[in-house]
Amino acid sequence: MRVGVMGATGYAGSEVLRLTASHPDLNVVVATGDSSVGQRVCEAVPALGAVYPTLEVEASTRIHEAELDVVFLALPHGESQKFVPELQARQVQVVDLGADFRLKDDQAYQRWYGHDHLAPALLAASVYGLVERHRDELRGAQLIAVPGCYPTASALALGPFCDEGLIERDHVVVNALSGVSGAGRAQSERLHFSRLSGNAEAYGLLTHRHTPEMEQELGVTLLFTPHLIPLSRGMLVSAYGRITDASFTTADALELLRTRYAHDPFVVVTDEAPTLKDPLGSNLCFVSARVDQRTGWLLAMSSLDNLGKGAAGQAVQAWNVATGRDETLGLSLAGLTP
């Protein structure tokens, strides 16, 4: 398959390049990145030097001219929608790692992202790329909206309980810790080493744009508070919901998770609380749960690599499913340790 990668020198885009290099059916022929035009990929991202020694970074407009089968877009919000209509018109398959086609309601998009959607007619055609919850819909999909990292971790932890009506839909809280690569490669004051090192910071209070995505996927109203921590990559989520069945126990919660994910190769259910480090470098998501019958709350926990299962790994997994391939093709089932 002839592949184009847009935003190829950003963190998510370069992770797409890393994964496609070991995928037997993906051959990157075009890599774009407007801030690195004219450089070789190996100059912009030295870690990829052995697998892309000659591939050159081109301007985004090159994507309109190239003969491609699939394009992976790793662009800031608002940018993908400038390219996707033309790609779809040419029958080029699109895997969008950005936020532009995740929300189904263009008014919700305008409200949370602050501008009108340029291609609202395509929102209904996009398929949400969380394989574990949308596997059947993804088969044959031509426009895949890859979920955000926070929604992925939150939906995999909370989803089975929401689906079974085991928690109240109006009393859900999600707290999350994330490494700084989730903020992208662009420089900012809060990502300076002197501010970040030895620090932790809540951000996006009440306004984080992943909130409506989580609510759409889970069918709940929730309060979401993300926290930035001084690590390159990784994500840890603790989510809370009030249980609707007073007899529901921790053993029941763990059994539900094991049953729900019994056939999902990238979800690992653990008795102990997941740690942030376990899934690093892989496409895994670790999940667990506790029920506090004293207070009537469920605690659902998850961890993943925000650039793996939270972005590029998930994109490749969704593409594998959409094209009828084994969903594990080209992806790691083992994290890094130590």
C-alpha positions as CSV (number, residue, x, y, z in Angstrom):
1,M,0.0,0.0,0.0
2,R,1.3,3.5,-0.9
3,V,1.2,5.6,2.2
4,G,1.3,9.3,2.8
5,V,2.0,10.7,6.3
6,M,1.1,14.3,7.0
7,G,2.6,16.0,10.0
8,A,5.4,13.4,9.7
9,T,8.0,15.1,11.9
10,G,5.7,15.8,14.9
11,Y,5.6,13.3,17.7
12,A,2.5,11.4,16.6
13,G,3.5,11.6,12.9
14,S,7.0,10.3,13.6
15,E,5.5,7.4,15.6
16,V,3.4,6.6,12.6
17,L,6.6,6.5,10.5
18,R,8.2,4.2,13.1
19,L,5.4,1.7,13.1
20,T,4.9,1.7,9.3
21,A,8.6,0.9,8.9
22,S,7.9,-2.5,10.4
23,H,4.5,-3.1,8.9
24,P,4.7,-5.5,5.9
25,D,1.9,-3.9,4.0
26,L,2.6,-0.2,4.4
27,N,5.1,1.6,2.3
28,V,5.6,5.3,3.0
29,V,6.2,7.2,-0.2
30,V,5.2,10.8,0.9
31,A,6.0,12.5,4.2
32,T,4.9,16.1,4.7
33,G,5.7,18.6,7.4
34,D,5.6,22.3,6.6
35,S,8.1,23.2,9.3
36,S,10.7,20.7,8.0
37,V,10.3,21.0,4.2
38,G,13.5,20.1,2.4
39,Q,15.0,18.0,5.2
40,R,15.3,14.3,5.2
41,V,13.2,12.5,7.7
42,C,16.3,11.2,9.4
43,E,17.5,14.8,9.9
44,A,14.3,15.9,11.5
45,V,13.9,12.7,13.5
46,P,17.3,11.0,13.9
47,A,15.7,8.0,15.6
48,L,14.3,7.0,12.2
49,G,17.6,7.2,10.3
50,A,18.1,3.5,9.8
51,V,14.6,3.0,8.3
52,Y,14.2,6.2,6.4
53,P,17.7,7.3,5.3
54,T,16.6,9.1,2.1
55,L,12.9,10.0,2.5
56,E,12.5,13.7,2.2
57,V,10.0,15.9,4.1
58,E,7.7,17.8,1.6
59,A,5.1,20.5,1.8
60,S,1.6,19.6,2.6
61,T,0.4,20.5,-0.9
62,R,2.3,17.4,-2.2
63,I,-0.5,15.2,-0.8
64,H,-2.9,16.5,-3.5
65,E,-0.6,15.3,-6.3
66,A,0.7,12.0,-5.0
67,E,-0.7,8.6,-6.0
68,L,-1.6,7.1,-2.7
69,D,-3.8,4.4,-1.2
70,V,-4.0,5.7,2.3
71,V,-3.0,8.9,4.2
72,F,-2.3,9.1,7.9
73,L,-2.9,12.7,9.1
74,A,-1.2,13.8,12.3
75,L,-2.1,17.4,12.2
76,P,-3.4,20.0,14.7
77,H,-7.1,20.4,15.0
78,G,-8.7,22.3,12.2
79,E,-6.0,21.3,9.7
80,S,-7.2,17.8,8.6
81,Q,-10.5,19.1,7.3
82,K,-8.7,21.2,4.7
83,F,-7.3,18.0,3.1
84,V,-9.8,15.2,3.8
85,P,-12.6,16.2,1.3
86,E,-10.2,16.2,-1.6
87,L,-8.6,12.9,-0.5
88,Q,-12.0,11.3,-0.1
89,A,-13.1,12.6,-3.5
90,R,-10.1,10.7,-5.0
91,Q,-11.1,7.6,-3.0
92,V,-7.9,7.8,-0.9
93,Q,-8.5,6.1,2.4
94,V,-8.0,8.5,5.4
95,V,-6.8,7.8,8.9
96,D,-7.0,11.0,10.8
97,L,-5.1,11.1,14.1
98,G,-6.4,14.7,14.8
99,A,-9.7,15.8,16.3
100,D,-11.5,17.0,13.2
101,F,-13.8,14.0,12.5
102,R,-14.3,12.6,16.0
103,L,-17.4,14.5,17.0
104,K,-20.6,13.8,15.1
105,D,-22.2,17.1,15.8
106,D,-20.7,20.1,14.0
107,Q,-22.3,22.5,16.5
108,A,-20.5,20.6,19.3
109,Y,-17.3,20.9,17.3
110,Q,-17.8,24.7,16.9
111,R,-18.6,25.1,20.6
112,W,-15.5,23.2,21.9
113,Y,-13.0,24.1,19.1
114,G,-14.0,27.7,18.5
115,H,-14.5,27.7,14.8
116,D,-16.9,26.2,12.2
117,H,-16.2,22.8,10.7
118,L,-15.2,23.1,7.0
119,A,-16.5,19.6,6.0
120,P,-19.5,18.9,8.2
121,A,-21.1,16.5,5.7
122,L,-18.2,14.1,6.3
123,L,-18.8,13.8,10.0
124,A,-21.5,11.2,9.5
125,A,-19.2,9.2,7.3
126,S,-16.3,9.0,9.7
127,V,-15.9,5.9,11.9
128,Y,-14.5,6.3,15.4
129,G,-11.3,4.3,15.4
130,L,-11.5,2.7,18.9
131,V,-11.3,-0.9,17.7
132,E,-12.4,-2.6,20.9
133,R,-15.7,-0.7,20.8
134,H,-16.2,-0.2,17.0
135,R,-14.6,-3.2,15.4
136,D,-17.6,-4.1,13.2
137,E,-18.1,-0.5,12.0
138,L,-14.5,-0.2,11.1
139,R,-14.5,-3.0,8.6
140,G,-14.2,-1.3,5.2
141,A,-14.1,2.2,6.6
142,Q,-12.7,4.9,4.3
143,L,-12.5,7.7,6.8
144,I,-11.2,6.7,10.3
145,A,-11.3,9.2,13.1
146,V,-8.6,8.0,15.5
147,P,-9.7,8.7,19.1
148,G,-7.7,11.0,21.4
149,C,-5.4,9.6,24.0
150,Y,-7.5,10.6,27.0
151,P,-10.8,9.3,25.5
152,T,-9.1,6.0,24.6
153,A,-7.8,5.4,28.1
154,S,-11.1,6.6,29.7
155,A,-13.4,4.7,27.4
156,L,-11.6,1.4,27.7
157,A,-11.7,1.7,31.5
158,L,-15.3,3.0,31.9
159,G,-17.0,1.7,28.8
160,P,-18.0,-1.8,30.0
161,F,-19.6,-0.3,33.1
162,C,-21.5,2.4,31.2
163,D,-22.7,-0.1,28.6
164,E,-24.2,-2.3,31.3
165,G,-25.8,0.6,33.2
166,L,-23.7,-0.1,36.3
167,I,-22.9,3.6,37.0
168,E,-25.0,6.7,37.0
169,R,-24.6,8.7,33.8
170,D,-24.6,12.1,35.4
171,H,-22.0,11.6,38.0
172,V,-18.7,10.6,36.3
173,V,-15.3,12.0,37.0
174,V,-12.1,11.4,35.1
175,N,-8.7,12.4,36.3
176,A,-5.6,11.7,34.1
177,L,-1.9,12.1,34.1
178,S,0.0,12.5,30.8
179,G,3.5,12.8,29.5
180,V,4.4,16.0,27.7
181,S,4.6,14.4,24.2
182,G,0.8,14.6,24.2
183,A,1.1,18.4,23.9
184,G,3.0,18.0,20.6
185,R,6.4,19.2,19.5
186,A,5.6,22.9,19.4
187,Q,7.3,24.9,22.1
188,S,5.4,26.6,24.8
189,E,6.0,28.2,28.2
190,R,4.5,25.4,30.2
191,L,6.7,22.8,28.4
192,H,10.0,24.6,29.3
193,F,12.3,22.3,31.3
194,S,12.6,24.7,34.2
195,R,8.9,24.8,34.7
196,L,8.1,21.2,34.0
197,S,10.9,19.4,35.8
198,G,9.8,18.2,39.2
199,N,6.4,19.7,38.7
200,A,2.8,18.6,38.0
201,E,0.1,20.8,36.6
202,A,-3.6,20.5,36.0
203,Y,-4.7,22.2,32.8
204,G,-7.7,22.6,30.5
205,L,-9.9,23.0,33.6
206,L,-13.6,22.5,32.6
207,T,-12.7,23.2,28.9
208,H,-10.5,20.4,27.7
209,R,-11.6,19.4,24.2
210,H,-11.5,15.7,24.8
211,T,-14.5,16.1,27.2
212,P,-17.2,16.0,24.5
213,E,-15.5,13.1,22.8
214,M,-15.6,11.1,26.0
215,E,-19.2,12.1,26.6
216,Q,-20.2,11.1,23.1
217,E,-18.5,7.7,23.3
218,L,-19.7,6.8,26.8
219,G,-23.1,8.5,26.8
220,V,-22.5,10.2,30.1
221,T,-21.9,13.7,31.5
222,L,-18.5,13.9,33.1
223,L,-16.0,16.2,34.7
224,F,-12.5,15.8,33.2
225,T,-9.3,17.1,34.7
226,P,-6.0,16.3,32.9
227,H,-2.6,16.8,34.5
228,L,0.8,17.3,32.8
229,I,3.7,15.4,34.4
230,P,7.4,15.6,33.7
231,L,7.7,12.4,31.5
232,S,8.1,12.1,27.8
233,R,5.3,9.7,27.2
234,G,2.7,7.7,29.0
235,M,-0.8,8.1,30.5
236,L,-2.6,7.0,33.7
237,V,-6.3,7.5,34.2
238,S,-8.4,7.2,37.3
239,A,-12.1,7.5,36.6
240,Y,-15.0,7.4,39.0
241,G,-18.8,6.7,38.7
242,R,-21.5,6.1,41.3
243,I,-22.7,2.5,41.1
244,T,-26.3,1.7,40.5
245,D,-26.3,-1.7,42.1
246,A,-25.3,-1.8,45.8
247,S,-24.5,-5.5,45.5
248,F,-21.9,-5.0,42.7
249,T,-18.4,-5.8,44.0
250,T,-14.8,-5.5,43.0
251,A,-14.8,-9.1,42.0
252,D,-17.8,-8.5,39.7
253,A,-16.1,-5.5,38.2
254,L,-12.9,-7.4,37.4
255,E,-14.9,-10.3,35.9
256,L,-16.8,-7.9,33.7
257,L,-13.6,-6.4,32.4
258,R,-12.1,-9.8,31.7
259,T,-15.2,-11.0,29.9
260,R,-15.5,-7.8,27.9
261,Y,-11.9,-7.8,26.7
262,A,-11.3,-11.6,26.5
263,H,-10.8,-11.4,22.7
264,D,-9.1,-8.0,22.5
265,P,-5.3,-8.6,22.2
266,F,-4.3,-5.1,23.2
267,V,-6.3,-4.8,26.4
268,V,-4.7,-6.3,29.5
269,V,-6.9,-6.7,32.6
270,T,-5.0,-6.7,35.8
271,D,-5.9,-7.4,39.4
272,E,-3.5,-4.7,40.6
273,A,-3.7,-1.0,39.7
274,P,-2.1,-0.3,36.3
275,T,1.1,1.6,36.3
276,L,2.0,4.3,33.8
277,K,5.2,2.6,32.7
278,D,3.9,-0.9,31.8
279,P,2.5,-0.2,28.3
280,L,5.3,2.2,27.1
281,G,6.5,1.4,23.6
282,S,3.6,-0.9,22.9
283,N,0.0,-0.7,21.7
284,L,-1.3,-2.1,25.0
285,C,-3.8,-0.6,27.4
286,F,-3.9,-1.9,31.0
287,V,-7.2,-1.7,32.8
288,S,-8.5,-2.6,36.3
289,A,-11.2,-1.6,38.7
290,R,-12.3,-1.4,42.3
291,V,-15.8,-0.9,43.8
292,D,-16.0,0.9,47.1
293,Q,-19.3,-0.3,48.6
294,R,-18.8,2.0,51.6
295,T,-19.2,5.1,49.5
296,G,-21.0,3.7,46.5
297,W,-18.3,4.6,43.9
298,L,-16.6,2.6,41.2
299,L,-13.0,3.4,40.5
300,A,-11.9,2.4,36.9
301,M,-8.2,2.7,36.0
302,S,-6.2,2.4,32.9
303,S,-2.7,3.1,31.5
304,L,-1.4,3.4,27.9
305,D,1.4,4.9,25.8
306,N,-0.2,8.2,24.6
307,L,1.8,7.9,21.3
308,G,1.1,4.2,21.0
309,K,-2.5,3.1,21.8
310,G,-3.3,6.7,22.3
311,A,-2.3,7.8,18.8
312,A,-0.2,6.1,16.1
313,G,-0.5,2.5,17.3
314,Q,-4.3,2.9,17.5
315,A,-4.3,4.4,14.0
316,V,-2.4,1.4,12.5
317,Q,-4.6,-1.1,14.5
318,A,-7.8,0.6,13.2
319,W,-6.4,0.6,9.6
320,N,-5.6,-3.1,9.9
321,V,-9.2,-3.9,10.9
322,A,-10.6,-1.6,8.2
323,T,-8.7,-3.4,5.5
324,G,-9.4,-7.0,6.8
325,R,-5.9,-7.6,8.2
326,D,-5.0,-9.1,11.6
327,E,-5.3,-6.2,13.9
328,T,-1.9,-6.9,15.6
329,L,0.0,-6.6,12.3
330,G,3.0,-4.4,12.7
331,L,2.3,-3.6,16.4
332,S,3.9,-4.5,19.6
333,L,2.2,-6.7,22.2
334,A,5.0,-6.1,24.8
335,G,5.9,-3.0,26.6
336,L,9.4,-1.8,27.6
337,T,11.0,-2.8,30.9
338,P,12.6,-1.4,32.9
